[in-house]
Amino acid sequence: MPESELTIAEQCFIHPPPRKGTFNTFKWDQSQKLHGDDVLPMGVADTDFPLCPVVKARFVEILDSYPFCVYQSAELDDRAYEAVSKWFGKHHGLKFERSRMRLLCSVCNCFVATVLSYTEVGDSVALCMPTYFCFKPHVERHGRVPLEIPLILDEDGRYCFDFPTIEELFAKDYALGAEKKIKLLVLCSPNNPTGTVWTCAELRKLDELCFKYDVHVIADEVHAPIVREGVEFVPFLSISPKCRHTWVSSPSKTWNMCSAQSAVVQCDTDDSVLKFGETLKLLATWGSNILGRMMLTAAYEVGESYRQELIKHIWKNMEIFCSKMESMGFVCPVPDSTFVVWCDGSVINEIITKKRKELKEGEEDTLPPLFEFQSVLDHARILSTSGPCFSWKDDCVRFNLATPMYNILEAIKRIEAVWGDIFL
Ligand SMILES: Cc1ncc(COP(=O)(O)O)c(C=O)c1O
């Protein structure tokens, strides 16, 4: 069937073009070069889906209509502003302050600029772990100190902020007066890797603490457009935060355009935009490149049906993968957001240890040896992102499920072959 007669879902999510051999990508080309052709990469957080054809066509149209490729201000041009404000207005109910917005090359670019703008060498940056694993090295590379505050599991298995610990740490630090060190808190919303979508009450509480103890928040909402149907995402800006803050988002995850290098930022005051601009000079960067800006504009203008289909596809994958993993003894709840799942194997060892203790004297021990997640995945030839990358225990692993269903079924088959027989 000609490609044009296929639906977006068929072209992009069910039968996408092969990713192998495409511009030396980290996820497939580099991984297979390093680990062998038979590995199944489920680590690096981009998707295995092609650019939405409608977005690509719009991008080409914008490119065709623009005769220059010259120096540009990081401020949003009319068309980009219109596209961004319409999309975020419609889907997240946001109203922006245009003069405080900028386009940058990436979310990490914005993150580093925020760290440099609001902290000094030796200051602490609060990170609620587990969270996106690049935050911590970026903090350390610039001589700041990561203050890791673990999320806690509630009785429903949801990862939540540990507010009493946050407040205790903030209050102690605040009492130091001029010697205060905790200047910035990173809000990863929704949270990668746990997929937690923060509630309005949680965001208000966080805002209240950061306001009271004078801690700047960077709200990274790059995963916000990928939320399970029926779950309400609450943007940090929508609670009208009282604390100092920087907001950032990007089409890179949803529309799989990470290498297009574009992110949209809003600073909280006119002064902070100026300060932010000075920091960008230090980083020798002005803003996003022009092609990234065009792709961002195209995605927000015409990418909505692709996003809707993406969500359907991802949650089909999630349901199948998570239920299989749970049937093999893992704790692997279907997340509310992102395209990754956070899978906890620690309970398996608890079960094995308990059963071993219950063996009667003389009874044959046919139980499996203690479980090691990484060893199971090594045998299954699956690449994933392990717990320690997120400063977490090694019996937790993050899997990227933004891939055609045949890869999900292959992953399950491989894990079952190595582990299922032993455990089931
Ligand atoms: C929460 C979060 N922020 C930022 C990034 C990186 O975004 P960028 O490539 O725009 O720097 C990622 C990538 O996985 C992420 O998960």
The ligand as a MOL file (V3000), in Angstrom:
LIG
                    3D

  0  0  0     0  0            999 V3000
M  V30 BEGIN CTAB
M  V30 COUNTS 16 16 0 0 0
M  V30 BEGIN ATOM
M  V30 1 C 13.0050 15.1170 32.3760 0
M  V30 2 C 13.9480 15.3370 31.2450 0
M  V30 3 N 14.4590 16.5600 31.0610 0
M  V30 4 C 15.2970 16.8100 30.0370 0
M  V30 5 C 15.6500 15.8220 29.1490 0
M  V30 6 C 16.6080 16.1580 28.0360 0
M  V30 7 O 16.0270 17.1070 27.2120 0
M  V30 8 P 16.9460 17.8560 26.1410 0
M  V30 9 O 17.4310 16.8260 25.1800 0
M  V30 10 O 16.0370 18.8720 25.5120 0
M  V30 11 O 18.0530 18.4770 26.9040 0
M  V30 12 C 15.1500 14.5310 29.3100 0
M  V30 13 C 15.5470 13.4410 28.3990 0
M  V30 14 O 15.3140 12.2850 28.6220 0
M  V30 15 C 14.2610 14.2930 30.3760 0
M  V30 16 O 13.7130 13.0980 30.5580 0
M  V30 END ATOM
M  V30 BEGIN BOND
M  V30 1 1 1 2
M  V30 2 1 2 3
M  V30 3 2 2 15
M  V30 4 2 3 4
M  V30 5 1 4 5
M  V30 6 1 5 6
M  V30 7 2 5 12
M  V30 8 1 6 7
M  V30 9 1 7 8
M  V30 10 2 8 9
M  V30 11 1 8 10
M  V30 12 1 8 11
M  V30 13 1 12 13
M  V30 14 1 12 15
M  V30 15 2 13 14
M  V30 16 1 15 16
M  V30 END BOND
M  V30 END CTAB
M  END
